[in-house]
Amino acid sequence: MSKALAANSQIAHYRVQAERMHDLEPSFDLGRYVLALTYNCNGMYTEAIALLEKLINADSINQNHLWMTAYAYARSGKEIEARQLIERFKTIDQKEYVLSYAVASIYAALGDKDLAFAELERAFVEHDWNLHRLNVDNLMDPLRDDPRFFDLVKRLGLSEPTQVQRL
């Protein structure tokens, strides 16, 4: 439910719900992750990083935790830290499947469109399940003005791209 709220641009409501869930059980890792996700969506990167670094310390190969932490680093100007986590994804990729869509969103947040689109193409070839949300995912906003974005959306058979409303 909470991911659907974020995708539908109800970001402020999503954050309130995540904070309630986190308040009920602060040690619940999923609750921490969801709250950090909402912080990222609301541009509260310092708060997101504080929660996510705890999760990474507990589980250093959880791709969702690495993804959102690297994204928060990138958006907050911590390029070195974001790129270090991208390197960690490359190490993981030697042993197990890595979500190329996730890596693409990190490159997008870093402003590296060419590498972001290279990862999105990889995601397309690999049938990455995250691609279905490309049109509404605010993590991909930095790519929306690029013709390659429209081309990928068309190849995926998604509706015309829209700008996600910020609250």
Backbone bond lengths (Angstrom), bond angles and torsions (degrees), N, CA, C in turn:
res aa  C-N    CA-C-N  psi(-1)  N-CA   C-N-CA  omega(-1)  CA-C   N-CA-C  phi
1 M - - - 1.441 - - 1.527 110.79 -
2 S 1.325 118.21 -45.94 1.456 120.35 -175.02 1.523 111.44 -64.08
3 K 1.348 119.06 -36.28 1.461 120.64 177.52 1.523 110.67 -66.14
4 A 1.316 116.80 -37.16 1.466 119.79 178.41 1.521 110.73 -64.55
5 L 1.319 116.92 -38.90 1.465 119.89 177.94 1.520 110.91 -61.77
6 A 1.311 117.02 -42.48 1.466 120.24 -179.77 1.515 110.21 -65.37
7 A 1.315 117.03 -42.55 1.459 120.62 -179.21 1.522 111.49 -64.43
8 N 1.308 117.30 -26.33 1.460 121.62 179.95 1.517 112.42 -93.87
9 S 1.318 117.02 17.44 1.465 123.07 174.58 1.524 113.60 66.77
10 Q 1.290 118.16 21.80 1.461 121.24 176.38 1.527 108.16 -96.44
11 I 1.309 114.63 50.99 1.454 121.54 -169.45 1.528 112.62 -63.56
12 A 1.308 117.82 -41.11 1.470 119.95 -178.86 1.533 110.25 -64.68
13 H 1.310 116.62 -43.45 1.470 120.97 178.56 1.526 110.15 -64.20
14 Y 1.302 116.16 -40.67 1.455 123.20 178.65 1.529 109.92 -58.45
15 R 1.323 117.59 -44.93 1.458 121.10 -179.80 1.521 111.54 -63.13
16 V 1.327 117.25 -42.99 1.465 121.29 179.31 1.528 110.28 -60.48
17 Q 1.332 116.47 -43.55 1.466 119.91 179.44 1.533 111.07 -64.71
18 A 1.319 116.21 -40.38 1.472 120.34 179.16 1.529 110.80 -66.34
19 E 1.320 117.16 -39.02 1.469 120.03 178.18 1.522 110.58 -64.23
20 R 1.328 116.64 -39.61 1.476 120.19 176.97 1.521 110.75 -61.98
21 M 1.326 116.10 -44.91 1.464 120.07 179.83 1.530 109.82 -62.65
22 H 1.313 117.43 -44.28 1.460 121.60 -179.91 1.523 110.88 -64.10
23 D 1.321 117.39 -39.89 1.465 121.10 179.43 1.531 111.90 -63.92
24 L 1.327 117.15 -32.62 1.464 120.65 179.37 1.527 111.59 -65.55
25 E 1.325 116.38 -37.70 1.464 120.69 -178.79 1.524 109.47 -150.49
26 P 1.329 117.75 84.25 1.463 121.58 -175.74 1.532 115.11 -60.13
27 S 1.316 117.88 -21.85 1.467 119.66 -178.70 1.532 112.50 -90.17
28 F 1.319 117.72 -0.70 1.465 122.58 -179.35 1.529 108.91 -76.68
29 D 1.339 116.86 113.03 1.459 121.33 -174.29 1.525 113.01 -58.77
30 L 1.309 117.81 -41.37 1.462 119.57 179.61 1.530 110.76 -63.35
31 G 1.319 116.33 -38.41 1.462 120.23 177.15 1.516 111.65 -63.31
32 R 1.324 116.50 -40.52 1.471 120.79 176.53 1.521 110.79 -62.78
33 Y 1.320 114.92 -44.13 1.458 120.08 -178.56 1.530 110.89 -62.84
34 V 1.311 116.91 -47.36 1.469 120.57 -179.04 1.524 110.48 -63.33
35 L 1.311 117.38 -40.43 1.460 120.13 177.69 1.528 110.30 -64.28
36 A 1.317 117.31 -42.75 1.467 120.50 177.21 1.525 111.16 -61.68
37 L 1.309 116.31 -39.39 1.458 120.94 177.09 1.530 110.30 -59.40
38 T 1.316 116.76 -44.25 1.468 119.68 179.41 1.523 111.03 -66.93
39 Y 1.314 116.76 -37.00 1.463 119.10 176.06 1.528 110.17 -60.99
40 N 1.320 116.90 -43.44 1.465 119.76 176.44 1.525 110.82 -58.42
41 C 1.316 116.87 -44.84 1.464 121.20 -179.25 1.525 112.05 -64.35
42 N 1.312 116.82 -25.25 1.461 121.55 -178.89 1.531 112.40 -99.27
43 G 1.320 117.22 7.03 1.451 120.72 178.95 1.518 114.06 74.26
44 M 1.312 117.13 18.36 1.464 122.99 -179.55 1.533 108.51 -97.09
45 Y 1.326 115.29 66.67 1.461 120.87 -170.27 1.520 113.47 -69.71
46 T 1.316 118.16 -36.48 1.463 120.33 178.62 1.521 110.21 -61.25
47 E 1.322 116.50 -43.33 1.462 121.05 179.37 1.530 110.81 -66.09
48 A 1.335 115.81 -40.84 1.466 120.01 179.04 1.530 110.29 -62.96
49 I 1.323 116.91 -45.91 1.455 121.41 -179.03 1.530 110.80 -60.24
50 A 1.311 117.21 -41.82 1.474 120.62 -179.50 1.527 110.98 -58.39
51 L 1.326 117.18 -43.02 1.468 120.59 178.88 1.522 111.52 -72.41
52 L 1.324 116.28 -43.62 1.464 120.43 -173.80 1.520 113.25 -70.66
53 E 1.314 117.68 -34.54 1.461 118.72 178.26 1.525 111.32 -62.50
54 K 1.323 117.03 -34.48 1.473 120.18 175.57 1.528 110.25 -63.81
55 L 1.325 116.12 -40.63 1.459 119.60 -179.95 1.530 111.47 -67.11
56 I 1.322 116.59 -40.74 1.466 120.10 179.15 1.526 110.92 -65.79
57 N 1.320 116.59 -37.33 1.470 119.29 177.42 1.518 111.57 -62.40
58 A 1.326 116.46 -32.00 1.463 120.58 179.89 1.532 112.10 -82.60
59 D 1.327 117.03 -29.82 1.469 121.62 -177.32 1.527 108.26 -147.39
60 S 1.314 116.49 92.99 1.464 121.60 -169.91 1.518 115.07 -76.24
61 I 1.344 118.17 -5.14 1.463 119.32 179.41 1.524 113.04 -119.35
62 N 1.316 118.03 8.05 1.466 120.21 177.26 1.524 108.24 -68.62
63 Q 1.322 115.97 113.41 1.461 120.27 -173.55 1.527 113.51 -65.19
64 N 1.307 118.11 -34.77 1.462 119.40 178.37 1.525 110.82 -65.27
65 H 1.313 116.52 -41.10 1.462 120.15 179.03 1.529 110.72 -67.13
66 L 1.320 116.68 -43.52 1.461 120.72 177.36 1.528 110.61 -61.34
67 W 1.325 116.01 -43.09 1.464 122.21 -178.49 1.525 111.02 -57.85
68 M 1.323 115.98 -55.97 1.459 119.38 -175.31 1.528 112.02 -68.79
69 T 1.334 117.06 -30.91 1.464 119.65 177.69 1.530 109.94 -69.38
70 A 1.320 116.70 -47.19 1.465 120.27 178.93 1.523 110.66 -61.20
71 Y 1.327 116.43 -39.50 1.467 120.14 178.16 1.532 110.13 -61.95
72 A 1.325 116.73 -46.72 1.471 120.73 179.80 1.528 110.71 -62.97
73 Y 1.319 117.16 -41.37 1.461 120.15 175.92 1.530 110.27 -58.49
74 A 1.322 115.76 -48.53 1.465 120.31 -177.54 1.521 111.27 -60.55
75 R 1.308 116.93 -46.25 1.467 120.92 -177.65 1.526 112.29 -69.51
76 S 1.321 116.76 -25.09 1.465 119.58 -179.14 1.532 112.40 -93.75
77 G 1.333 116.04 6.73 1.458 119.85 176.88 1.518 115.22 87.90
78 K 1.316 117.20 8.24 1.467 121.08 179.02 1.526 109.22 -93.54
79 E 1.341 114.09 69.59 1.462 120.72 -174.40 1.524 112.45 -62.42
80 I 1.306 117.73 -42.12 1.467 120.72 -178.62 1.524 110.49 -59.86
81 E 1.328 116.34 -46.40 1.464 120.39 -179.67 1.531 111.11 -64.22
82 A 1.337 116.71 -40.53 1.465 120.31 178.81 1.527 110.48 -62.78
83 R 1.315 116.73 -44.62 1.469 120.09 -179.35 1.537 111.68 -68.02
84 Q 1.329 117.38 -31.02 1.464 119.80 175.20 1.528 110.68 -63.17
85 L 1.327 116.29 -38.59 1.464 119.16 178.69 1.526 111.06 -72.60
86 I 1.323 117.83 -32.60 1.469 119.76 173.79 1.537 108.96 -61.21
87 E 1.321 116.61 -40.14 1.470 120.03 176.94 1.530 110.74 -62.69
88 R 1.308 116.35 -35.92 1.466 119.47 177.61 1.530 110.05 -64.48
89 F 1.345 116.99 -38.45 1.464 120.49 175.26 1.527 110.20 -59.70
90 K 1.329 116.86 -40.93 1.466 120.29 179.98 1.528 110.91 -63.70
91 T 1.311 116.97 -36.61 1.465 120.87 177.02 1.530 110.18 -67.01
92 I 1.301 116.62 -44.58 1.469 120.89 178.88 1.520 110.08 -61.55
93 D 1.346 116.04 -38.73 1.464 121.74 -177.32 1.527 112.23 -60.32
94 Q 1.314 118.14 -20.87 1.458 121.02 178.05 1.526 111.96 -72.85
95 K 1.339 116.06 -18.89 1.462 119.68 -176.23 1.531 113.78 -117.89
96 E 1.326 117.27 -25.92 1.452 120.33 -177.47 1.521 110.18 -151.73
97 Y 1.324 114.37 168.38 1.455 121.06 -178.91 1.525 110.74 -64.57
98 V 1.329 116.05 136.18 1.458 122.58 176.46 1.520 108.09 -116.34
99 L 1.313 115.75 137.36 1.464 121.28 178.39 1.529 109.57 -72.18
100 S 1.323 116.34 104.08 1.463 120.94 -179.59 1.522 111.52 -62.98
101 Y 1.323 116.36 -31.98 1.463 120.83 177.63 1.529 110.06 -58.77
102 A 1.315 116.25 -40.56 1.463 120.77 179.87 1.520 110.47 -62.71
103 V 1.307 116.51 -47.83 1.458 120.81 -179.76 1.526 109.64 -63.60
104 A 1.318 117.67 -37.95 1.468 121.41 177.69 1.526 111.03 -59.82
105 S 1.329 116.91 -42.13 1.468 119.13 -178.55 1.526 111.69 -67.64
106 I 1.328 116.56 -30.44 1.470 120.06 177.15 1.535 109.23 -69.29
107 Y 1.322 116.31 -45.95 1.466 119.01 176.79 1.530 110.55 -60.97
108 A 1.314 117.16 -38.81 1.472 120.21 177.93 1.523 110.13 -61.17
109 A 1.319 116.85 -43.55 1.465 120.85 179.72 1.528 111.38 -65.06
110 L 1.328 116.42 -30.06 1.465 120.98 176.98 1.527 112.20 -78.40
111 G 1.336 116.31 -10.76 1.457 120.86 -178.99 1.518 113.41 85.41
112 D 1.324 117.04 12.84 1.459 121.83 -179.66 1.533 108.67 -97.41
113 K 1.319 114.93 82.47 1.465 120.21 -174.28 1.524 113.00 -64.48
114 D 1.314 117.48 -38.50 1.468 118.93 -178.06 1.527 111.33 -61.82
115 L 1.323 116.85 -46.06 1.468 119.04 178.10 1.527 111.31 -69.16
116 A 1.330 117.10 -33.81 1.469 120.07 177.12 1.526 110.28 -61.95
117 F 1.336 116.58 -46.30 1.463 119.07 -179.95 1.528 111.86 -70.09
118 A 1.307 118.34 -31.64 1.469 120.12 174.82 1.523 109.92 -61.51
119 E 1.334 116.78 -42.28 1.474 120.29 178.09 1.531 111.40 -69.26
120 L 1.341 117.13 -36.66 1.469 119.23 176.92 1.525 110.85 -65.29
121 E 1.327 117.16 -37.35 1.467 119.71 176.15 1.520 110.18 -64.14
122 R 1.314 116.16 -40.84 1.468 120.03 176.12 1.533 109.99 -61.85
123 A 1.322 116.14 -42.65 1.467 120.66 177.81 1.527 110.67 -60.41
124 F 1.320 116.13 -40.19 1.464 121.10 178.77 1.527 110.51 -61.78
125 V 1.310 116.82 -47.80 1.468 121.81 -179.80 1.528 110.52 -62.93
126 E 1.329 116.04 -38.25 1.471 121.08 -177.33 1.524 112.91 -84.41
127 H 1.321 117.43 -1.81 1.468 122.18 -177.58 1.527 111.58 58.06
128 D 1.319 115.42 42.61 1.468 121.88 178.57 1.522 108.86 -55.99
129 W 1.306 116.56 125.01 1.462 121.26 -174.50 1.524 112.81 -65.57
130 N 1.306 118.97 -17.78 1.461 121.27 179.60 1.522 113.21 -73.12
131 L 1.308 118.33 -18.15 1.462 121.04 -176.06 1.534 113.22 -60.57
132 H 1.315 117.93 -24.59 1.461 119.96 -178.51 1.525 112.67 -61.15
133 R 1.323 117.48 -21.32 1.463 120.94 -177.26 1.529 113.48 -102.13
134 L 1.321 116.27 7.49 1.459 121.74 -176.38 1.527 112.32 -49.44
135 N 1.301 116.98 -43.30 1.468 122.38 -176.48 1.521 114.65 -64.83
136 V 1.311 117.46 -27.74 1.468 120.22 -173.67 1.522 113.28 -116.69
137 D 1.305 116.90 -0.61 1.468 121.02 -176.79 1.523 109.84 -80.57
138 N 1.333 116.77 115.24 1.465 119.89 -178.65 1.528 112.26 -67.05
139 L 1.318 118.75 -16.01 1.455 120.68 176.03 1.528 111.19 -66.33
140 M 1.317 116.19 -21.15 1.465 120.84 -178.55 1.528 112.73 -98.56
141 D 1.308 118.05 6.40 1.468 121.09 179.60 1.527 113.80 -53.04
142 P 1.337 119.97 -39.19 1.467 118.81 -179.18 1.530 114.24 -62.13
143 L 1.320 117.32 -13.86 1.464 121.21 -177.14 1.525 113.35 -100.13
144 R 1.305 118.00 -9.57 1.468 121.59 -171.13 1.516 115.14 -62.81
145 D 1.315 117.96 -24.98 1.463 120.15 -178.06 1.529 112.64 -89.10
146 D 1.307 117.62 4.60 1.457 122.56 -177.58 1.535 109.56 -97.95
147 P 1.333 118.22 132.94 1.473 120.36 179.04 1.524 113.64 -56.60
148 R 1.325 117.69 -27.21 1.472 120.61 178.79 1.527 110.92 -64.92
149 F 1.331 116.71 -29.90 1.462 120.64 177.56 1.531 109.62 -64.56
150 F 1.331 116.13 -48.78 1.460 120.68 -179.54 1.526 111.32 -63.18
151 D 1.326 116.30 -37.99 1.454 120.72 177.79 1.525 110.88 -62.39
152 L 1.328 116.99 -45.32 1.462 120.58 -179.62 1.524 111.02 -65.45
153 V 1.312 116.71 -42.39 1.471 120.51 178.10 1.528 110.02 -58.50
154 K 1.321 116.21 -43.11 1.466 120.78 179.67 1.525 110.67 -64.00
155 R 1.346 117.03 -45.36 1.465 120.04 179.64 1.525 112.45 -63.97
156 L 1.331 115.79 -29.04 1.465 120.06 178.27 1.527 111.96 -78.49
157 G 1.331 116.33 -14.87 1.452 120.17 -178.42 1.520 112.91 77.42
158 L 1.322 116.32 23.75 1.468 120.88 179.04 1.528 109.15 -86.41
159 S 1.314 115.38 162.44 1.463 119.70 176.04 1.514 109.93 -67.03
160 E 1.324 116.40 166.93 1.464 120.92 -177.92 1.517 110.65 -55.01
161 P 1.323 116.83 138.28 1.477 120.61 -177.91 1.519 112.41 -59.66
162 T 1.321 113.64 146.58 1.461 120.51 177.29 1.513 109.06 -129.41
163 Q 1.319 116.15 153.66 1.450 121.21 174.76 1.528 107.38 -83.15
164 V 1.315 117.89 129.66 1.450 121.97 179.76 1.533 108.14 -74.31
165 Q 1.305 115.86 129.75 1.472 121.10 -178.65 1.516 110.55 -71.75
166 R 1.309 115.57 133.78 1.459 121.78 176.93 1.513 109.16 -94.92
167 L 1.306 115.54 137.27 1.468 120.66 176.97 1.494 110.56 -104.33
